[in-house]
Amino acid sequence: MSRRHHVVIVAQNPALATALLSWLGNAGYELAIVTTFTAAKALLETKPALVISELKLGEYNGLHLALKARTVGIPTIIVGP
């Protein structure tokens, strides 16, 4: 049995979250969705295979999260304008 890749999605925009859930869920990924930088930062400890984050996350942004993820070797995709 193969292990499914764990992906963390960080999105405050419900339409973006729904689209990413649909695309990645149908592809067989194990998904976790959060809406804040703080929640996403905590999930980095689970060592996901990938983080996909919205650019704007309130006080912080997806780039802050990407830097944190990079320090532990987790690739990150930032989505935004």
N, C-alpha and C positions, 0 to 999 in steps of 0.2 A: 504494500500500500504506500502510495507517495504522500508526502506531507504537503498540505496546501500552504501557499505563501500567505503570510499575514500582512495585511496592508492597513495602515491607519489613514483615515480621511478626516481632514480638519476643515469644516465648512460651516460658516454662519448663514450662508445663502441656501435656503431649502431647495431651490431648483437645482443648484449645483450638486448638493448632497444627493438628491434623488437620481440625477443623471449618473453620477459616479457609482452609486450603489447598484444601479441597473447594469451598467457596463461591466463593472468588475465582478459583481455577484454572478452574472451570467457566465463569466469566464472562469468561475470556480475559485476565486480568491476568498480567503477568510478575512472578513472586514470588521473594523472597529471604526465607529464614527463619533467624533467629538466636535464641539463648537467653540472651544476656547484654547488659547495658547497653553494655559496652565494644565488643562486636561491632556492635551497632546504631549506636553513635556513629560508628564507622568507616564504616558504610554511608551515613551522612548525606552524605558527600562525593560519592556517586554521584548525588545530587539526585533521590531517588525522588519520585514524584507524591504518595505518601501513606505514612505510617508508622502501623501498628496495633500497639499494645503492651499487654502485660499490665501491670497496676498494680504488682505485686510482682516485683522483679528483683534480689533479694538486697540488697546494700549500697545500691544506688540504687533508683529506681523509675521507672515509666513517666512520671511527671510531670517528673522531671529530664530525661528524654529529650525530652518534648514541648517543654520550654523551649529545649533546644539546637536542636531542629528549627525552632522558631518563629523563631529568630534568622536562619535562612537561608531562611525562607519556605516551609517544608514543613509541610502540615497533618498533624495527628496525632490518632488516636483512641485513647483509653485504655480498656481493658476490665478490669473487676474489681469486687469487692464494694463 
